[in-house]
Amino acid sequence: MAVLLSTKEPKQCLDHRSLLPETLPSRSTCGCEKPAKERTSWKHHNPGRRFWNYSNSLTSFKSCDYFLWKDDELPEGTLNQQVDSKENSVELISLRKKVVELEFLLSKEKSVVDKLEKKVTKEKQVMMMLNNKLEASMHQNFMFIVLVVMILLVVALWCFK
């Protein structure tokens, strides 16, 4: 089985270090005319500093080594603030995930409560219906007893005449 390898040479990019920041658009491109992505560095020596590069320029499959800082170098003393900010961001993301998870669990519990409320409502309706039937039955029994007593009274009066 033969394997064909590409004979194309990779496209060479311009020397990006020679480009002046004021000549770059807000979303920078290199000589390849590929749009670069704006990213944020969280490495210890440049936390929070923004730069442009290609998604594969940070891997071993580099087709272009385009890299350009967007921000100026950070003043001394802001390093700890930036690291703290990143740690706070990570904690905030974690808390947001917990909020989403808790909201999901709450919605499940609300669903269970809604089902139980519907069940209770149906049970109340059944109880009211049975209560109405019982009252009607008791009323019929009462009327029957009154009728029997009246008949007994008529018979007793007729016998004692």
C-alpha positions as CSV (number, residue, x, y, z in Angstrom):
1,M,0.0,0.0,0.0
2,A,1.6,3.2,-1.1
3,V,1.2,6.5,0.8
4,L,1.2,9.7,-1.1
5,L,2.8,12.6,0.6
6,S,2.1,16.2,-0.3
7,T,4.9,17.9,-2.3
8,K,3.5,21.3,-1.5
9,E,5.7,23.6,0.5
10,P,4.0,25.3,3.4
11,K,3.1,28.9,2.7
12,Q,5.7,31.2,4.3
13,C,4.4,34.1,6.3
14,L,5.9,37.5,6.5
15,D,8.1,38.3,9.4
16,H,5.4,39.5,11.8
17,R,7.9,41.2,14.1
18,S,8.5,43.8,11.5
19,L,4.8,44.9,11.3
20,L,4.0,47.9,13.4
21,P,1.0,47.6,15.8
22,E,-0.6,50.7,14.3
23,T,-0.7,49.1,10.8
24,L,-2.5,46.0,12.1
25,P,-6.3,45.8,12.0
26,S,-8.2,45.1,15.3
27,R,-8.3,41.4,14.4
28,S,-4.8,40.9,13.0
29,T,-3.7,38.8,10.1
30,C,-0.3,37.7,8.9
31,G,1.1,37.5,5.4
32,C,-0.9,34.3,4.9
33,E,-4.0,36.4,5.2
34,K,-5.4,34.0,7.7
35,P,-7.3,35.7,10.5
36,A,-5.5,35.4,13.8
37,K,-7.4,34.8,17.1
38,E,-7.2,37.2,20.0
39,R,-6.1,35.3,23.1
40,T,-5.1,36.0,26.7
41,S,-1.9,34.8,28.3
42,W,-2.2,33.2,31.7
43,K,1.4,32.2,32.0
44,H,3.2,33.3,35.1
45,H,5.4,36.0,33.5
46,N,2.5,37.5,31.3
47,P,-0.8,36.9,33.0
48,G,-3.7,38.7,31.5
49,R,-1.7,40.1,28.6
50,R,-3.6,39.8,25.2
51,F,-2.0,38.7,21.9
52,W,-2.9,37.4,18.4
53,N,-1.9,34.1,17.0
54,Y,-3.3,31.1,15.0
55,S,-4.9,28.2,16.8
56,N,-2.3,25.8,15.6
57,S,0.7,28.1,16.2
58,L,0.8,26.8,19.8
59,T,1.0,23.2,18.8
60,S,3.6,21.0,17.2
61,F,1.6,21.2,13.9
62,K,2.6,24.8,13.2
63,S,1.7,25.9,9.8
64,C,2.4,29.5,10.7
65,D,4.3,30.9,13.7
66,Y,2.4,34.2,13.7
67,F,2.4,35.8,17.2
68,L,2.0,39.5,18.1
69,W,1.3,41.1,21.5
70,K,-1.9,43.3,21.4
71,D,-1.2,44.9,24.8
72,D,1.8,46.7,26.0
73,E,3.9,45.1,28.7
74,L,2.2,45.2,32.1
75,P,3.7,47.6,34.7
76,E,5.5,46.0,37.7
77,G,3.1,45.0,40.5
78,T,0.1,44.1,38.3
79,L,1.3,40.5,38.0
80,N,-0.2,39.4,41.3
81,Q,-3.4,41.3,40.6
82,Q,-3.8,39.6,37.2
83,V,-3.1,36.1,38.8
84,D,-5.6,36.8,41.5
85,S,-8.0,38.0,38.8
86,K,-7.6,34.7,36.9
87,E,-8.0,32.7,40.1
88,N,-11.2,34.7,40.8
89,S,-12.4,34.0,37.3
90,V,-11.8,30.3,37.7
91,E,-13.7,30.4,41.0
92,L,-16.5,32.4,39.4
93,I,-16.8,29.9,36.6
94,S,-16.9,27.1,39.1
95,L,-19.6,29.0,41.1
96,R,-21.6,29.6,37.9
97,K,-21.5,25.9,37.1
98,K,-22.8,25.1,40.6
99,V,-25.6,27.7,40.1
100,V,-26.6,26.0,36.8
101,E,-26.5,22.6,38.4
102,L,-28.6,23.8,41.4
103,E,-31.1,25.5,39.1
104,F,-31.4,22.2,37.2
105,L,-32.0,20.3,40.5
106,L,-34.5,23.0,41.6
107,S,-36.4,22.7,38.3
108,K,-36.5,18.9,38.8
109,E,-37.9,19.4,42.3
110,K,-40.4,21.9,41.1
111,S,-41.5,19.4,38.5
112,V,-42.0,16.8,41.3
113,V,-43.9,19.3,43.4
114,D,-46.1,20.2,40.4
115,K,-46.9,16.5,39.9
116,L,-47.7,16.0,43.6
117,E,-49.9,19.1,43.6
118,K,-51.9,17.7,40.6
119,K,-52.2,14.4,42.3
120,V,-53.5,16.1,45.5
121,T,-55.9,18.1,43.5
122,K,-57.3,15.0,41.8
123,E,-57.5,13.3,45.3
124,K,-59.4,16.3,46.6
125,Q,-61.8,16.0,43.7
126,V,-62.4,12.3,44.3
127,M,-62.9,13.0,48.0
128,M,-65.5,15.7,47.3
129,M,-67.3,13.4,44.8
130,L,-67.4,10.6,47.4
131,N,-68.5,13.0,50.1
132,N,-71.3,14.3,47.8
133,K,-72.4,10.7,47.1
134,L,-72.3,9.9,50.8
135,E,-74.4,12.9,51.6
136,A,-76.9,12.0,48.9
137,S,-77.0,8.4,50.2
138,M,-77.5,9.6,53.8
139,H,-80.3,11.9,52.6
140,Q,-82.0,9.0,50.8
141,N,-81.6,6.8,53.9
142,F,-83.1,9.6,56.1
143,M,-86.0,10.0,53.7
144,F,-86.6,6.2,53.7
145,I,-86.5,6.2,57.6
146,V,-89.0,9.1,57.7
147,L,-91.3,7.2,55.3
148,V,-91.1,4.0,57.3
149,V,-91.9,5.9,60.5
150,M,-94.8,7.6,58.9
151,I,-96.2,4.3,57.6
152,L,-95.8,2.8,61.1
153,L,-97.6,5.7,62.6
154,V,-100.5,5.3,60.1
155,V,-100.7,1.6,60.8
156,A,-100.6,2.2,64.5
157,L,-103.4,4.8,64.3
158,W,-105.5,2.6,62.1
159,C,-105.1,-0.4,64.5
160,F,-106.0,1.6,67.6
161,K,-109.2,3.1,66.2
